[in-house]
């Protein structure tokens, strides 16, 4: 059995000022966040350490270019602890700031600089989806390769993962939808991964229940209902993060990365594009196995039959975040094969976590059906 780990210590505070008091933040700390988050929920704290606003180094999904600009500014200061307050972009970039050395982002991702953690790391998510606060993974778009890549080493684990529901109250619906969708996919991919076990299943199963139940309530009562359940979604994201932090995620994430890297589709939205189509392909290739247990669990949550489980799940997800054809993002039909090639070349770290191996032809077929 693969060992099960939950490395970061987890703390929950209702407000940022409660965290600030408990952790004695101030001199010697480097705070990485977004200015709108700081103004909305952190400004009233008398913080005396250094603050860097992530958006001043670039917007959108994190890239090696943005990271190198952030390195350039952060390395001007002496700090002992990195505190990241934000979504996946802030958290993934902050993880690299805790490492020693003076290399570029590409140096770290290509193994040219020793990956040694030198700073204490505290991660505070402000979306309900990345789960990155629980993992040893940082994802960046590598501009020159036109794709996203992941760096997964234990030096990237946080010392503390801190959940503060109050910081998510002003989260716009689109960010809520894409991030929570990402968390759901983390849970589902983890459930069928080869390294899934009785312990990871506890967390992935519970995350699925919490997120899908929350979506169903929103469909009945309206999108504003999410504000009443924001702590539930935040916990579900952390549960999913614990699950996939132990098992990894597979082809859904792997196949979404070229779409995000080339056309800058938000991560959760790109994952949703591939989600059910990848799992329908899994079912065709290997109908007997862990996917049977997954379908039983999803059918129970959705209140539907096994034969309709993927149709019903799609129906729920479409009401939260409607999909559109890949061509509407600007993707060209003649890019389908090159996308599949890119996945096979750059995402073997993820593809080893597939429920069942997919060939290039099967990936091409998935992209084609979604085109």
C-alpha positions as CSV (number, residue, x, y, z in Angstrom):
1,X,0.0,0.0,0.0
2,X,1.2,3.5,-0.8
3,X,1.8,5.6,2.3
4,X,-0.8,8.1,3.2
5,X,0.3,11.6,4.2
6,X,-1.2,14.9,5.3
7,X,1.9,17.1,5.6
8,X,0.7,20.7,6.3
9,X,-0.8,21.4,9.6
10,X,-4.3,22.6,9.1
11,X,-5.9,25.5,11.0
12,X,-9.3,27.1,10.6
13,X,-10.1,30.8,11.5
14,X,-13.2,32.7,10.7
15,X,-11.5,36.0,10.0
16,X,-8.0,37.0,8.8
17,X,-7.3,39.1,12.0
18,X,-7.8,35.9,14.1
19,X,-5.1,34.2,12.0
20,X,-2.8,37.3,12.2
21,X,-3.0,37.3,16.0
22,X,-2.4,33.6,16.3
23,X,0.5,33.5,13.9
24,X,2.1,36.8,15.1
25,X,2.6,38.0,11.5
26,X,4.8,41.1,10.9
27,X,8.5,41.8,10.6
28,X,10.3,38.9,8.8
29,X,7.3,37.9,6.9
30,X,6.7,38.2,3.1
31,X,3.0,38.4,2.3
32,X,1.9,37.5,-1.2
33,X,-1.7,38.3,-2.1
34,X,-3.9,40.3,-4.5
35,X,-4.7,43.9,-3.8
36,X,-8.4,43.4,-4.0
37,X,-8.2,40.6,-1.4
38,X,-6.0,42.7,0.8
39,X,-8.4,45.6,0.7
40,X,-11.5,43.5,1.2
41,X,-10.5,41.3,4.2
42,X,-7.0,42.1,5.4
43,X,-6.4,45.8,5.4
44,X,-7.6,46.4,8.9
45,X,-4.8,44.3,10.3
46,X,-1.7,46.2,11.4
47,X,0.7,44.3,9.3
48,X,4.3,45.5,9.4
49,X,6.0,43.0,7.1
50,X,6.6,43.2,3.3
51,X,3.6,42.9,1.0
52,X,3.8,42.0,-2.7
53,X,0.7,42.0,-4.9
54,X,0.8,39.2,-7.4
55,X,-1.1,41.1,-10.2
56,X,1.7,43.6,-10.5
57,X,3.9,40.8,-11.9
58,X,1.3,39.7,-14.5
59,X,-2.3,38.6,-14.7
60,X,-4.0,35.3,-15.5
61,X,-2.6,31.8,-15.0
62,X,0.9,31.7,-13.5
63,X,3.8,31.5,-15.9
64,X,7.6,31.3,-15.7
65,X,7.8,34.9,-16.9
66,X,5.6,36.1,-14.1
67,X,7.5,34.0,-11.6
68,X,10.8,35.4,-12.6
69,X,9.5,39.0,-12.2
70,X,8.3,38.0,-8.7
71,X,11.6,36.4,-7.9
72,X,13.4,39.6,-8.9
73,X,11.4,41.7,-6.4
74,X,11.2,39.2,-3.5
75,X,14.9,38.6,-3.5
76,X,15.5,42.2,-2.6
77,X,14.3,41.5,0.9
78,X,15.2,39.4,3.9
79,X,12.4,37.2,5.1
80,X,11.9,34.1,7.1
81,X,8.4,33.1,6.3
82,X,6.2,33.3,3.2
83,X,2.5,33.8,3.7
84,X,0.3,33.4,0.6
85,X,-3.3,34.6,0.6
86,X,-5.0,33.9,-2.7
87,X,-6.1,31.5,-5.4
88,X,-4.0,29.0,-7.3
89,X,-1.8,31.6,-9.0
90,X,-0.7,33.2,-5.7
91,X,-0.3,29.8,-4.0
92,X,1.7,28.1,-6.7
93,X,4.0,31.1,-7.1
94,X,4.5,31.5,-3.3
95,X,5.6,27.9,-3.0
96,X,8.7,28.7,-5.1
97,X,9.5,31.7,-3.0
98,X,10.1,29.3,0.0
99,X,12.9,27.6,-1.9
100,X,16.6,28.4,-1.7
101,X,18.8,29.3,-4.6
102,X,18.8,32.2,-7.1
103,X,17.7,30.4,-10.3
104,X,14.9,31.2,-12.7
105,X,11.6,29.4,-12.7
106,X,12.7,27.3,-15.6
107,X,15.8,26.4,-13.7
108,X,13.7,24.9,-10.9
109,X,11.3,23.1,-13.2
110,X,14.2,21.7,-15.3
111,X,16.2,20.5,-12.3
112,X,19.1,22.9,-12.7
113,X,18.8,24.3,-9.1
114,X,18.7,22.2,-5.9
115,X,15.1,22.1,-4.6
116,X,15.7,22.9,-0.9
117,X,13.1,24.6,1.3
118,X,14.6,27.5,3.2
119,X,11.6,29.5,4.4
120,X,8.5,28.6,6.4
121,X,5.4,28.5,4.2
122,X,1.9,29.4,5.2
123,X,-0.8,29.0,2.5
124,X,-4.3,30.5,2.8
125,X,-6.7,29.7,-0.2
126,X,-9.3,32.3,-1.2
127,X,-11.0,30.1,-3.8
128,X,-12.7,26.7,-3.2
129,X,-10.9,24.6,-5.7
130,X,-7.2,24.4,-6.3
131,X,-6.4,22.2,-3.2
132,X,-2.8,23.4,-3.8
133,X,-2.5,24.4,-0.1
134,X,-2.4,20.7,0.7
135,X,0.0,19.5,-2.1
136,X,3.7,19.5,-2.9
137,X,2.9,20.7,-6.5
138,X,3.4,24.0,-8.2
139,X,2.0,24.5,-11.7
140,X,3.3,27.1,-14.1
141,X,2.8,27.8,-17.8
142,X,6.2,27.5,-19.5
143,X,5.9,30.1,-22.2
144,X,8.5,28.8,-24.5
145,X,6.9,25.3,-24.5
146,X,3.3,26.5,-24.9
147,X,2.0,24.3,-22.1
148,X,1.7,24.0,-18.4
149,X,4.1,21.9,-16.3
150,X,4.1,20.7,-12.8
151,X,6.9,20.6,-10.3
152,X,6.2,18.0,-7.5
153,X,8.8,17.8,-4.7
154,X,8.4,17.6,-0.9
155,X,10.2,21.0,-0.5
156,X,7.0,22.6,-1.8
157,X,4.7,21.4,1.0
158,X,3.4,24.2,3.2
159,X,4.1,24.1,6.9
160,X,0.6,25.3,7.5
161,X,-2.6,25.3,5.5
162,X,-5.0,27.9,6.9
163,X,-8.7,28.0,6.0
164,X,-10.5,31.4,6.5
165,X,-14.1,31.3,5.1
166,X,-14.5,35.0,5.5
167,X,-12.0,35.7,2.7
168,X,-14.2,33.9,0.2
169,X,-17.4,35.8,0.9
170,X,-16.7,38.3,-2.0
171,X,-15.6,35.6,-4.5
172,X,-17.3,36.3,-7.8
173,X,-19.5,33.5,-9.2
174,X,-17.3,32.7,-12.1
175,X,-14.2,32.1,-9.9
176,X,-16.4,30.1,-7.5
177,X,-17.7,28.0,-10.4
178,X,-14.3,27.2,-12.0
179,X,-12.5,26.6,-8.8
180,X,-15.1,24.3,-7.2
181,X,-15.4,22.4,-10.5
182,X,-11.6,21.9,-10.3
183,X,-12.0,20.5,-6.7
184,X,-14.7,18.1,-7.9
185,X,-12.5,16.8,-10.7
186,X,-9.6,16.4,-8.2
187,X,-11.8,14.2,-6.1
188,X,-13.1,12.1,-9.0
189,X,-9.7,11.6,-10.6
190,X,-8.2,10.7,-7.3
191,X,-10.9,8.1,-6.6
192,X,-9.9,6.0,-9.7
193,X,-6.1,6.7,-9.7
194,X,-3.9,3.6,-9.3
195,X,-2.6,4.8,-5.9
196,X,-6.1,5.4,-4.5
197,X,-6.7,3.5,-1.3
198,X,-9.2,3.2,1.6
199,X,-7.8,6.4,3.2
200,X,-7.8,8.6,0.1
201,X,-11.3,7.4,-0.8
202,X,-12.7,8.8,2.4
203,X,-11.6,12.3,1.4
204,X,-12.4,12.0,-2.3
205,X,-15.8,10.5,-1.6
206,X,-16.8,13.2,0.9
207,X,-15.5,16.0,-1.4
208,X,-17.8,14.7,-4.2
209,X,-20.8,14.6,-1.9
210,X,-20.3,18.1,-0.5
211,X,-19.7,19.7,-3.9
212,X,-22.5,18.0,-5.9
213,X,-25.0,18.5,-3.0
214,X,-24.0,22.2,-2.9
215,X,-24.5,22.5,-6.7
216,X,-27.9,20.9,-6.4
217,X,-28.9,23.4,-3.7
218,X,-27.7,26.2,-5.9
219,X,-29.8,24.9,-8.9
220,X,-32.9,24.9,-6.6
221,X,-32.3,28.1,-4.7
222,X,-30.2,30.2,-7.0
223,X,-26.5,31.0,-7.3
224,X,-26.5,33.3,-4.2
225,X,-27.0,30.2,-2.1
226,X,-23.3,29.5,-2.4
227,X,-22.6,32.2,0.2
228,X,-24.4,30.1,2.7
229,X,-22.3,27.1,1.9
230,X,-18.9,28.7,1.3
231,X,-17.2,27.0,4.3
232,X,-18.5,23.7,3.1
233,X,-17.0,24.2,-0.4
234,X,-13.7,25.4,1.2
235,X,-13.5,22.2,3.3
236,X,-14.5,20.1,0.3
237,X,-11.6,21.6,-1.7
238,X,-9.2,20.8,1.1
239,X,-10.5,17.2,1.3
240,X,-10.0,16.8,-2.4
241,X,-6.5,18.3,-2.0
242,X,-5.7,15.7,0.6
243,X,-6.9,13.0,-1.7
244,X,-5.1,13.9,-4.9
245,X,-2.1,15.1,-3.0
246,X,-1.6,11.4,-2.2
247,X,-2.8,9.8,-5.5
248,X,-2.3,12.5,-8.2
249,X,-4.7,13.4,-11.0
250,X,-4.7,12.0,-14.5
251,X,-5.8,12.5,-18.1
252,X,-8.4,15.2,-17.4
253,X,-5.8,17.6,-16.0
254,X,-3.1,16.4,-18.5
255,X,-5.3,17.0,-21.5
256,X,-6.5,20.4,-20.2
257,X,-3.0,21.8,-19.9
258,X,-2.4,22.6,-23.6
259,X,-5.8,24.3,-23.7
260,X,-4.8,26.5,-20.8
261,X,-1.2,27.0,-22.0
262,X,-2.1,28.0,-25.6
263,X,-5.5,29.7,-25.2
264,X,-5.3,30.7,-21.5
265,X,-8.6,29.0,-20.6
266,X,-9.1,29.2,-16.8
267,X,-7.9,26.0,-15.2
268,X,-11.2,24.7,-13.8
269,X,-13.0,25.6,-17.0
270,X,-10.4,23.7,-19.1
271,X,-10.7,20.7,-16.8
272,X,-14.5,20.7,-17.1
273,X,-14.2,20.6,-20.9
274,X,-12.4,17.2,-20.7
275,X,-14.0,15.7,-17.6
276,X,-16.9,13.5,-18.6
277,X,-15.6,12.7,-22.0
278,X,-12.3,11.3,-20.5
279,X,-14.3,9.2,-18.0
280,X,-16.7,7.9,-20.7
281,X,-13.5,6.8,-22.6
282,X,-12.2,5.2,-19.5
283,X,-15.5,3.3,-19.2
284,X,-15.3,2.0,-22.7
285,X,-11.7,0.9,-22.3
286,X,-12.0,-0.8,-18.9
287,X,-15.7,-1.1,-17.8
288,X,-14.9,-3.4,-14.9
289,X,-12.9,-2.0,-12.1
290,X,-12.7,1.1,-9.8
291,X,-14.9,3.1,-12.2
292,X,-17.8,0.8,-11.2
293,X,-17.5,1.9,-7.6
294,X,-17.2,5.6,-8.7
295,X,-20.4,5.3,-10.8
296,X,-22.3,3.7,-7.9
297,X,-21.2,6.5,-5.6
298,X,-22.1,9.3,-8.1
299,X,-25.4,7.7,-8.8
300,X,-26.3,7.7,-5.1
301,X,-25.3,11.4,-4.7
302,X,-27.2,12.4,-7.9
303,X,-30.2,10.2,-7.2
304,X,-30.1,8.6,-10.6
305,X,-29.5,5.2,-12.3
306,X,-26.1,3.8,-13.2
307,X,-26.9,4.0,-16.9
308,X,-27.6,7.7,-16.7
309,X,-24.9,8.7,-14.2
310,X,-22.7,10.7,-16.6
311,X,-25.6,12.3,-18.4
312,X,-27.0,13.5,-15.0
313,X,-23.7,14.7,-13.8
314,X,-23.2,16.7,-17.0
315,X,-26.7,18.2,-16.6
316,X,-25.8,19.4,-13.1
317,X,-22.4,20.8,-14.1
318,X,-23.8,22.6,-17.2
319,X,-26.2,24.5,-14.9
320,X,-23.2,25.7,-12.9
321,X,-20.7,26.3,-15.6
322,X,-22.0,25.9,-19.2
323,X,-19.4,24.4,-21.6
324,X,-18.8,25.5,-25.2
325,X,-17.0,23.8,-28.1
326,X,-13.2,24.0,-28.0
327,X,-13.2,25.9,-31.3
328,X,-14.9,28.8,-29.5
329,X,-11.7,29.4,-27.5
330,X,-9.8,29.8,-30.8
331,X,-8.5,26.2,-31.0
332,X,-8.0,25.0,-34.6
333,X,-8.9,21.6,-35.9
334,X,-5.4,21.0,-37.1
335,X,-4.1,21.6,-33.6
336,X,-5.9,18.5,-32.2
337,X,-3.0,16.1,-33.0
338,X,-0.4,18.5,-31.7
339,X,-2.3,18.9,-28.5
340,X,-2.2,15.1,-28.0
341,X,1.5,15.1,-28.8
342,X,2.1,17.8,-26.2
343,X,0.2,15.8,-23.5
344,X,2.3,12.7,-24.2
345,X,5.5,14.6,-24.3
346,X,5.0,16.9,-21.3
347,X,2.5,15.3,-18.9
348,X,3.8,11.9,-18.1
349,X,3.8,12.9,-14.5
350,X,0.0,13.0,-14.7
351,X,-0.7,10.3,-17.2
352,X,0.8,7.7,-14.8
353,X,-2.2,8.4,-12.6
354,X,-4.8,7.5,-15.2
355,X,-7.4,4.9,-14.4
356,X,-6.3,3.2,-17.6
357,X,-3.7,4.2,-20.2
358,X,-5.0,6.3,-23.1
359,X,-3.4,6.1,-26.5
360,X,-2.7,9.2,-28.7
361,X,-5.6,8.1,-31.0
362,X,-8.0,8.0,-28.0
363,X,-6.9,11.5,-26.9
364,X,-7.3,12.8,-30.5
365,X,-10.8,11.3,-30.5
366,X,-11.6,13.0,-27.2
367,X,-10.4,16.4,-28.5
368,X,-12.3,15.9,-31.8
369,X,-15.6,15.1,-30.1
370,X,-15.2,18.2,-28.0
371,X,-14.1,20.4,-30.8
